[in-house]
Amino acid sequence: MTAKQGEGHSDDPFDGLPLLIPVPRAAKLLGISRAAAYRFASAGDLPTKRLGRRIYVVSAKLREFIETEDEAA
């Protein structure tokens, strides 16, 4: 039996995330400060999408970004 998305106890911090997450929530996932996350977003280092005046991080692209960075290290 498989757990539904958002249920169970997965070690994957991306399980159950919405498509877009606020920058402060992405900062928590990454273990960085809110200010640093906004700096990375404005520099183009985080995959973001703007809706109105708000900036969101694209969760699927964030996962790809992290995996790509791990491979480069």
Residue pairs with C-beta under 8 A, 6 or more apart in sequence:
3 10
5 15
5 16
6 15
6 16
7 16
13 29
14 29
14 59
14 62
14 63
17 59
18 59
19 58
19 59
19 60
20 49
20 51
20 56
20 57
20 58
20 59
21 29
21 56
21 57
21 59
21 62
22 54
22 56
22 57
23 34
23 37
23 38
23 41
23 46
23 48
23 55
23 56
23 57
24 34
24 37
25 57
26 37
26 46
26 57
26 59
26 62
27 33
27 34
27 36
27 37
29 62
30 37
30 66
32 40
37 46
37 57
38 55
40 46
41 48
41 55
41 57
46 57
46 62
46 65
47 57
47 58
47 61
47 62
47 64
47 65
48 55
48 56
48 57
48 58
49 55
49 56
49 57
49 58
50 56
